[in-house]
Each structure stands twice: as C-alpha cells, then as structure tokens.
C-alpha cells in the first residue's frame, strides 16, 4: 500500500509549494472574477460569487503537474465551455429555462464534442451546460446573459491556472531544486 507511506522530504516540499501556488492562484482568480468582471457587468452579489466560484473551478481544472498538461487541460476546458456557451446562449435567447431544455442541452453538448473528435471533453461540456442552465433558472431576468458571464469567468480561471502552472514549473520548482542541492542563487 504505497499511498500509506509518507512522502519524502522532496516530495513533501514540492507538494506544499504546488498547494500554496494553487491556493494563491485561486485567491487571485476569485478576486478578479468578483471584482474586475463584476465592475464590467454585475447581475447580483450572488451571481458575482457564483462567477468567482466558476473561475476558481477553471483554475483548479487546468493547474496540472506539467505545463503541457496544463495547456492541454486549458484547451479542453475552453472547448467544452465554448460548446456549452453556444448551445445555452442560443436556447436562452429563444426560450426560458425548462427541465426538458436542460436535458436536451446536456445531451447535445456531449454529442457535439463527441462528434468534434474530443470524447474526453463530453463530461466537462455536459457538466458546464447543466450548471449554466440551472444558474439561468435561478436568475431568470436576462437569463441569456449567464452563458456569456460563465464563459468570461472560464477565461479568467483558465488564464490564471495556466499562468500559475508556468510559474510553478519554470520559476518555483527550479528554485526548490537549487536550494535542495545547496546551490547559490545567482
């Protein structure tokens, strides 16, 4: 049972650094989404908080153990969100929330990404669609704006997540290695 063994000092230090960068990134993401984006367009305080949470989830989703994996996750998150954005926006411009519309759009979003050759993104697209539609039900006044706002929140979260992964992998981890081996920082 390998997972029961405590990590070595290097792994613990790396894990602590990764966790700290993720935490600070989420703080920054939430602040950006709830303060900066909310000044551009705010529906309500509750919707601003939801947007902050949405952006934080995107940051967490793309923060991976390699920059290439983070970029790949960012592409995955953005493509799935784009599909959901388009489908939900088109639907909500014409019709208000309805449970049958929710079910139809969840299925369509999964199908669209499957047919686009990205079957691994089907679950993310379906979850994104479900959340957008339920939020539209909770904010029925101008509910068509919800897909736009959640797309903007996703952009913020993905950008911060990718930047944090780059910072972690290109700046912080190399410095951890240098300090571990007693090299001077020049």
PADRENPA-315746 format. One line per field, with one value per residue: residue number from 1; residue in one letter; x, y, z of N, C-alpha, C in turn. Coordinates in nm, 2 decimals. Layout:
<marlos>
nr	[NUM/...]
rest	[a/...]
neast	[X/...]
nnorth	[Y/...]
nup	[Z/...]
caeast	[X/...]
canorth	[Y/...]
caup	[Z/...]
ceast	[X/...]
cnorth	[Y/...]
cup	[Z/...]
</marlos>
This chain:
<marlos>
nr	[1/2/3/4/5/6/7/8/9/10/11/12/13/14/15/16/17/18/19/20/21/22/23/24/25/26/27/28/29/30/31/32/33/34/35/36/37/38/39/40/41/42/43/44/45/46/47/48/49/50/51/52/53/54/55/56/57/58/59/60/61/62/63/64/65/66/67/68/69/70/71/72/73/74/75/76/77/78/79/80/81/82/83/84/85/86/87/88/89/90/91/92/93/94/95/96/97/98/99/100/101/102/103/104/105/106/107/108/109/110/111/112/113/114/115/116/117/118/119/120/121/122/123/124/125/126/127/128/129/130/131/132/133/134/135/136/137/138/139/140/141/142/143/144/145/146/147/148/149/150/151/152/153/154/155/156/157/158/159/160/161/162/163/164/165/166/167/168/169/170/171/172/173/174/175/176/177/178/179/180/181/182/183/184/185/186]
rest	[x/x/x/x/x/x/x/x/x/x/x/x/x/x/x/x/x/x/x/x/x/x/x/x/x/x/x/x/x/x/x/x/x/x/x/x/x/x/x/x/x/x/x/x/x/x/x/x/x/x/x/x/x/x/x/x/x/x/x/x/x/x/x/x/x/x/x/x/x/x/x/x/x/x/x/x/x/x/x/x/x/x/x/x/x/x/x/x/x/x/x/x/x/x/x/x/x/x/x/x/x/x/x/x/x/x/x/x/x/x/x/x/x/x/x/x/x/x/x/x/x/x/x/x/x/x/x/x/x/x/x/x/x/x/x/x/x/x/x/x/x/x/x/x/x/x/x/x/x/x/x/x/x/x/x/x/x/x/x/x/x/x/x/x/x/x/x/x/x/x/x/x/x/x/x/x/x/x/x/x/x/x/x/x/x/x]
neast	[0.08/0.13/0.04/0.00/0.25/0.44/0.54/0.86/1.11/1.16/0.94/0.73/0.79/0.77/0.50/0.38/0.46/0.33/0.06/0.05/0.09/-0.14/-0.34/-0.30/-0.34/-0.60/-0.72/-0.65/-0.78/-1.05/-1.08/-1.03/-1.25/-1.47/-1.44/-1.31/-1.44/-1.71/-1.74/-1.75/-1.99/-2.25/-2.49/-2.60/-2.51/-2.49/-2.47/-2.23/-2.06/-2.10/-1.98/-1.72/-1.67/-1.70/-1.48/-1.27/-1.29/-1.23/-0.96/-0.85/-0.90/-0.72/-0.47/-0.20/0.05/0.24/0.35/0.27/0.05/-0.11/-0.17/-0.30/-0.52/-0.64/-0.71/-0.90/-1.09/-1.17/-1.27/-1.49/-1.64/-1.70/-1.86/-2.08/-2.15/-2.23/-2.45/-2.63/-2.66/-2.79/-3.03/-3.14/-3.18/-3.40/-3.59/-3.71/-3.56/-3.62/-3.69/-3.68/-3.54/-3.30/-3.22/-3.21/-3.01/-2.78/-2.74/-2.70/-2.47/-2.28/-2.29/-2.20/-1.93/-1.83/-1.87/-1.71/-1.47/-1.36/-1.40/-1.33/-1.39/-1.66/-1.79/-1.71/-1.83/-2.10/-2.14/-2.08/-2.28/-2.51/-2.48/-2.48/-2.74/-2.90/-2.82/-2.92/-3.19/-3.21/-3.16/-3.37/-3.42/-3.31/-3.18/-3.03/-2.79/-2.63/-2.47/-2.28/-2.15/-2.05/-1.87/-1.69/-1.59/-1.47/-1.26/-1.10/-1.03/-0.90/-0.69/-0.55/-0.49/-0.32/-0.11/-0.02/0.06/0.28/0.44/0.49/0.62/0.83/0.96/0.94/0.97/1.23/1.39/1.34/1.48/1.74/1.79/1.77/1.99/2.19/2.29/2.40/2.19/2.20]
nnorth	[-0.12/0.16/0.42/0.48/0.53/0.79/1.08/1.15/1.41/1.58/1.54/1.62/1.89/1.98/1.92/2.09/2.34/2.34/2.33/2.57/2.76/2.70/2.77/3.05/3.12/3.06/3.24/3.48/3.44/3.43/3.69/3.85/3.77/3.84/4.10/4.26/4.17/4.19/4.46/4.53/4.40/4.33/4.11/4.03/4.02/3.75/3.62/3.73/3.60/3.34/3.35/3.39/3.15/2.98/3.06/2.99/2.71/2.66/2.74/2.55/2.32/2.34/2.36/2.17/1.90/1.94/2.18/2.13/1.96/2.13/2.32/2.16/2.08/2.33/2.39/2.19/2.25/2.51/2.45/2.27/2.45/2.64/2.51/2.46/2.72/2.83/2.66/2.69/2.97/3.01/2.87/3.00/3.25/3.22/3.06/3.02/2.88/2.54/2.21/2.01/2.13/2.16/1.89/1.82/2.00/1.92/1.66/1.73/1.89/1.70/1.53/1.70/1.76/1.50/1.43/1.62/1.51/1.50/1.32/1.29/1.53/1.54/1.50/1.72/1.92/1.86/1.89/2.16/2.27/2.19/2.33/2.60/2.62/2.57/2.78/2.98/2.94/3.01/3.28/3.43/3.67/3.82/3.58/3.49/3.60/3.46/3.24/3.39/3.53/3.32/3.21/3.41/3.41/3.16/3.20/3.38/3.21/3.00/3.13/3.23/2.98/2.85/3.04/3.02/2.75/2.76/2.94/2.79/2.56/2.67/2.86/2.84/2.56/2.50/2.67/2.55/2.31/2.40/2.51/2.28/2.13/2.29/2.49/2.82/3.10/3.28]
nup	[0.00/-0.12/-0.10/0.16/0.28/0.41/0.22/0.09/0.19/-0.03/-0.20/-0.03/0.01/-0.26/-0.30/-0.10/-0.20/-0.46/-0.37/-0.23/-0.44/-0.59/-0.41/-0.38/-0.64/-0.68/-0.50/-0.63/-0.87/-0.79/-0.68/-0.91/-1.08/-0.92/-0.86/-1.07/-1.32/-1.23/-1.21/-1.48/-1.57/-1.36/-1.23/-0.98/-0.63/-0.55/-0.80/-0.88/-0.69/-0.76/-1.01/-0.94/-0.81/-1.02/-1.19/-1.02/-1.01/-1.28/-1.27/-1.09/-1.24/-1.46/-1.35/-1.35/-1.32/-1.51/-1.76/-2.02/-1.98/-1.84/-2.03/-2.22/-2.06/-2.03/-2.30/-2.33/-2.13/-2.23/-2.48/-2.42/-2.27/-2.45/-2.64/-2.47/-2.40/-2.65/-2.72/-2.49/-2.50/-2.74/-2.70/-2.47/-2.56/-2.71/-2.56/-2.22/-1.92/-1.89/-1.76/-1.95/-2.16/-2.03/-2.01/-2.28/-2.38/-2.23/-2.33/-2.60/-2.58/-2.50/-2.72/-2.93/-2.87/-2.88/-3.15/-3.26/-3.23/-2.97/-2.74/-2.47/-2.36/-2.33/-2.09/-1.94/-2.09/-2.07/-1.79/-1.76/-1.92/-1.77/-1.53/-1.62/-1.72/-1.49/-1.33/-1.49/-1.45/-1.19/-1.21/-1.36/-1.49/-1.77/-1.85/-2.06/-2.05/-1.88/-2.00/-2.13/-1.92/-1.77/-1.95/-1.97/-1.70/-1.71/-1.89/-1.74/-1.52/-1.65/-1.77/-1.54/-1.42/-1.61/-1.62/-1.35/-1.34/-1.52/-1.38/-1.15/-1.26/-1.41/-1.26/-0.97/-0.89/-1.01/-0.84/-0.60/-0.63/-0.66/-0.41/-0.26/-0.33/-0.24/-0.39/-0.48/-0.53/-0.81]
caeast	[0.00/0.22/-0.01/0.01/0.38/0.46/0.63/1.00/1.12/1.15/0.80/0.65/0.82/0.71/0.35/0.35/0.48/0.22/-0.06/0.05/0.07/-0.28/-0.42/-0.28/-0.40/-0.75/-0.75/-0.64/-0.89/-1.18/-1.08/-1.05/-1.39/-1.58/-1.42/-1.29/-1.55/-1.83/-1.75/-1.79/-2.13/-2.29/-2.63/-2.63/-2.39/-2.49/-2.42/-2.08/-1.99/-2.10/-1.88/-1.59/-1.65/-1.68/-1.35/-1.18/-1.30/-1.15/-0.82/-0.82/-0.91/-0.61/-0.34/-0.15/0.19/0.33/0.29/0.20/-0.08/-0.20/-0.22/-0.40/-0.64/-0.70/-0.78/-1.02/-1.19/-1.22/-1.35/-1.61/-1.72/-1.74/-1.98/-2.19/-2.18/-2.31/-2.58/-2.71/-2.70/-2.90/-3.15/-3.19/-3.23/-3.54/-3.68/-3.66/-3.52/-3.72/-3.61/-3.66/-3.44/-3.18/-3.18/-3.17/-2.88/-2.68/-2.72/-2.64/-2.33/-2.19/-2.28/-2.13/-1.79/-1.80/-1.87/-1.59/-1.35/-1.30/-1.49/-1.29/-1.44/-1.80/-1.84/-1.69/-1.93/-2.23/-2.15/-2.09/-2.42/-2.61/-2.46/-2.52/-2.89/-2.96/-2.80/-3.02/-3.32/-3.20/-3.15/-3.45/-3.42/-3.20/-3.10/-2.94/-2.65/-2.55/-2.36/-2.17/-2.08/-1.97/-1.76/-1.59/-1.53/-1.38/-1.14/-1.02/-0.98/-0.80/-0.57/-0.47/-0.44/-0.21/0.00/0.02/0.14/0.40/0.52/0.53/0.71/0.95/1.03/0.94/1.03/1.38/1.45/1.34/1.58/1.86/1.81/1.78/2.13/2.28/2.35/2.37/2.11/2.27]
canorth	[0.00/0.27/0.55/0.49/0.57/0.93/1.12/1.20/1.55/1.65/1.53/1.70/2.03/2.01/1.92/2.21/2.45/2.33/2.36/2.71/2.83/2.68/2.85/3.19/3.14/3.06/3.37/3.58/3.42/3.48/3.84/3.90/3.74/3.90/4.25/4.32/4.13/4.24/4.60/4.54/4.37/4.25/4.08/4.04/3.97/3.61/3.59/3.76/3.50/3.22/3.37/3.37/3.00/2.92/3.09/2.91/2.58/2.65/2.74/2.42/2.22/2.35/2.35/2.03/1.88/1.98/2.29/2.07/1.91/2.24/2.38/2.06/2.09/2.46/2.37/2.10/2.33/2.61/2.39/2.23/2.56/2.71/2.43/2.49/2.86/2.85/2.59/2.76/3.11/3.00/2.82/3.10/3.37/3.19/3.00/3.03/2.75/2.43/2.09/1.94/2.20/2.13/1.76/1.83/2.07/1.83/1.56/1.79/1.93/1.58/1.48/1.79/1.74/1.37/1.44/1.70/1.43/1.52/1.25/1.31/1.66/1.53/1.51/1.86/2.00/1.83/1.95/2.30/2.30/2.17/2.44/2.72/2.62/2.58/2.92/3.06/2.92/3.09/3.42/3.43/3.80/3.82/3.46/3.46/3.66/3.37/3.17/3.49/3.56/3.20/3.20/3.51/3.35/3.05/3.26/3.43/3.09/2.92/3.21/3.23/2.85/2.83/3.12/2.96/2.63/2.81/3.00/2.68/2.47/2.73/2.95/2.80/2.43/2.51/2.73/2.45/2.21/2.47/2.52/2.15/2.09/2.39/2.58/2.96/3.17/3.39]
caup	[0.00/-0.14/-0.07/0.31/0.32/0.40/0.11/0.13/0.21/-0.16/-0.25/0.06/-0.03/-0.39/-0.28/-0.03/-0.30/-0.55/-0.30/-0.20/-0.56/-0.63/-0.32/-0.42/-0.78/-0.66/-0.44/-0.74/-0.97/-0.73/-0.68/-1.05/-1.12/-0.84/-0.85/-1.20/-1.41/-1.17/-1.25/-1.62/-1.57/-1.25/-1.22/-0.84/-0.55/-0.56/-0.93/-0.88/-0.61/-0.85/-1.12/-0.87/-0.79/-1.16/-1.23/-0.94/-1.06/-1.40/-1.23/-1.04/-1.35/-1.55/-1.28/-1.35/-1.28/-1.62/-1.83/-2.14/-1.93/-1.81/-2.16/-2.27/-1.98/-2.07/-2.42/-2.30/-2.06/-2.31/-2.59/-2.36/-2.23/-2.58/-2.69/-2.38/-2.42/-2.78/-2.71/-2.39/-2.54/-2.85/-2.63/-2.38/-2.64/-2.76/-2.46/-2.08/-1.86/-1.87/-1.73/-2.08/-2.23/-1.96/-2.05/-2.43/-2.40/-2.17/-2.43/-2.72/-2.56/-2.50/-2.86/-3.02/-2.85/-2.93/-3.30/-3.29/-3.21/-2.84/-2.65/-2.33/-2.32/-2.33/-1.95/-1.90/-2.16/-2.01/-1.66/-1.78/-1.97/-1.66/-1.44/-1.69/-1.73/-1.36/-1.29/-1.57/-1.38/-1.06/-1.25/-1.49/-1.56/-1.87/-1.83/-2.17/-2.02/-1.80/-2.07/-2.16/-1.80/-1.73/-2.05/-1.92/-1.58/-1.75/-1.95/-1.62/-1.44/-1.73/-1.78/-1.41/-1.40/-1.70/-1.57/-1.22/-1.38/-1.58/-1.27/-1.07/-1.32/-1.47/-1.16/-0.83/-0.88/-1.02/-0.72/-0.49/-0.66/-0.64/-0.26/-0.20/-0.35/-0.18/-0.49/-0.46/-0.63/-0.88]
ceast	[0.09/0.17/-0.02/0.14/0.39/0.56/0.76/1.00/1.10/1.01/0.71/0.67/0.76/0.56/0.31/0.36/0.36/0.09/-0.07/0.02/-0.08/-0.37/-0.42/-0.35/-0.55/-0.80/-0.75/-0.75/-1.02/-1.19/-1.10/-1.20/-1.49/-1.56/-1.41/-1.41/-1.69/-1.85/-1.79/-1.94/-2.16/-2.44/-2.67/-2.50/-2.38/-2.43/-2.27/-2.00/-1.99/-2.00/-1.74/-1.56/-1.62/-1.54/-1.25/-1.18/-1.22/-1.00/-0.77/-0.81/-0.78/-0.47/-0.29/0.00/0.29/0.27/0.22/0.06/-0.17/-0.25/-0.33/-0.53/-0.71/-0.77/-0.91/-1.13/-1.25/-1.31/-1.49/-1.70/-1.77/-1.87/-2.10/-2.24/-2.27/-2.45/-2.68/-2.75/-2.81/-3.03/-3.22/-3.23/-3.37/-3.63/-3.62/-3.62/-3.65/-3.64/-3.59/-3.55/-3.30/-3.13/-3.14/-3.04/-2.76/-2.64/-2.65/-2.50/-2.24/-2.18/-2.19/-1.98/-1.74/-1.78/-1.75/-1.46/-1.28/-1.39/-1.45/-1.34/-1.60/-1.86/-1.82/-1.80/-2.07/-2.24/-2.16/-2.23/-2.52/-2.60/-2.51/-2.68/-2.95/-2.93/-2.89/-3.16/-3.32/-3.20/-3.24/-3.45/-3.29/-3.11/-3.01/-2.80/-2.56/-2.44/-2.25/-2.08/-1.99/-1.86/-1.65/-1.52/-1.44/-1.25/-1.05/-0.96/-0.88/-0.67/-0.48/-0.41/-0.32/-0.09/0.06/0.11/0.27/0.50/0.57/0.64/0.84/1.03/1.05/1.01/1.18/1.45/1.45/1.45/1.72/1.89/1.83/1.93/2.23/2.35/2.31/2.28/2.18/2.18]
cnorth	[0.12/0.40/0.58/0.54/0.72/0.97/1.16/1.35/1.63/1.65/1.61/1.85/2.07/2.01/2.05/2.34/2.45/2.37/2.51/2.80/2.81/2.76/2.99/3.22/3.14/3.19/3.48/3.57/3.47/3.63/3.90/3.89/3.82/4.06/4.31/4.29/4.19/4.39/4.62/4.51/4.28/4.23/4.09/4.00/3.82/3.56/3.62/3.65/3.37/3.23/3.35/3.22/2.94/2.94/3.01/2.77/2.56/2.66/2.61/2.31/2.22/2.34/2.21/2.02/1.90/2.09/2.24/2.02/2.02/2.31/2.29/2.07/2.22/2.45/2.29/2.18/2.44/2.56/2.34/2.34/2.64/2.64/2.46/2.63/2.88/2.79/2.66/2.90/3.10/2.96/2.93/3.23/3.35/3.14/3.02/2.89/2.66/2.30/2.01/2.00/2.17/1.99/1.75/1.89/1.99/1.73/1.61/1.83/1.81/1.53/1.57/1.77/1.60/1.37/1.53/1.63/1.45/1.45/1.27/1.44/1.65/1.55/1.66/1.95/1.98/1.89/2.10/2.34/2.29/2.29/2.57/2.73/2.63/2.72/3.01/3.05/3.01/3.24/3.44/3.56/3.81/3.70/3.43/3.52/3.56/3.29/3.27/3.51/3.44/3.17/3.29/3.46/3.24/3.10/3.31/3.31/3.02/3.00/3.21/3.09/2.81/2.91/3.06/2.83/2.67/2.86/2.88/2.60/2.54/2.82/2.89/2.66/2.43/2.57/2.63/2.35/2.28/2.48/2.39/2.10/2.19/2.48/2.73/3.01/3.29/3.47]
cup	[0.00/-0.09/0.08/0.36/0.31/0.29/0.17/0.14/0.08/-0.21/-0.16/0.03/-0.16/-0.37/-0.20/-0.12/-0.40/-0.49/-0.27/-0.33/-0.61/-0.54/-0.36/-0.55/-0.77/-0.60/-0.55/-0.84/-0.91/-0.72/-0.81/-1.10/-1.05/-0.83/-0.99/-1.30/-1.36/-1.20/-1.39/-1.63/-1.45/-1.25/-1.07/-0.76/-0.55/-0.69/-0.94/-0.80/-0.69/-0.95/-1.06/-0.85/-0.92/-1.21/-1.15/-0.98/-1.19/-1.37/-1.18/-1.15/-1.44/-1.48/-1.27/-1.32/-1.40/-1.70/-1.95/-2.09/-1.89/-1.93/-2.22/-2.20/-2.01/-2.20/-2.41/-2.23/-2.15/-2.42/-2.54/-2.32/-2.35/-2.63/-2.60/-2.39/-2.54/-2.76/-2.61/-2.43/-2.65/-2.79/-2.55/-2.45/-2.69/-2.65/-2.32/-2.04/-1.86/-1.85/-1.86/-2.16/-2.17/-2.01/-2.20/-2.45/-2.34/-2.27/-2.55/-2.70/-2.56/-2.64/-2.95/-3.00/-2.90/-3.08/-3.34/-3.27/-3.07/-2.73/-2.50/-2.28/-2.30/-2.18/-1.90/-1.96/-2.10/-1.87/-1.67/-1.83/-1.85/-1.56/-1.50/-1.69/-1.59/-1.31/-1.37/-1.51/-1.26/-1.09/-1.37/-1.56/-1.65/-1.86/-1.94/-2.15/-1.94/-1.88/-2.10/-2.03/-1.76/-1.83/-2.01/-1.80/-1.62/-1.81/-1.84/-1.55/-1.52/-1.75/-1.66/-1.39/-1.48/-1.65/-1.44/-1.25/-1.44/-1.47/-1.18/-1.13/-1.37/-1.37/-1.03/-0.81/-0.90/-0.90/-0.60/-0.51/-0.63/-0.49/-0.20/-0.22/-0.31/-0.28/-0.45/-0.57/-0.69/-0.97]
</marlos>
